[in-house]
């Protein structure tokens, strides 16, 4: 499984594929490392038919949900620079993600 530079709750911008023309940005809802894909909020929304279940309170109909986007088609957004590439830096035994343009550390869920 490849290591991905994008994590859950990061803000990303679509640079290729569906949504690239509008330069859509959104928050990463889920990372799928086995598929090298991410689910981005309000980007690549597809319609799915849902059947009603007997004995449960689910109503049938057409539901909308996000579909996965390949990680190569999105770019991480730096709060000060905009869409950037990510580099890794280490200080004092700690390794963290950093913006390649300005060098500031990017927020991480690990600390």
HELIX and SHEET records of a PDB file:
HELIX    1   1 UNK A   71  UNK A   73  5                                   3    
SHEET    1   A 6 UNK A  69  UNK A  70  0                                        
SHEET    2   A 6 UNK A  37  UNK A  40 -1                                        
SHEET    3   A 6 UNK A  25  UNK A  32 -1                                        
SHEET    4   A 6 UNK A  11  UNK A  14 -1                                        
SHEET    5   A 6 UNK A  74  UNK A  78 -1                                        
SHEET    6   A 6 UNK A  82  UNK A  84 -1                                        
SHEET    1   B 2 UNK A  45  UNK A  50  0                                        
SHEET    2   B 2 UNK A  61  UNK A  66 -1                                        
SHEET    1   C 2 UNK A  86  UNK A  91  0                                        
SHEET    2   C 2 UNK A  94  UNK A  99 -1                                        
END                                                                             
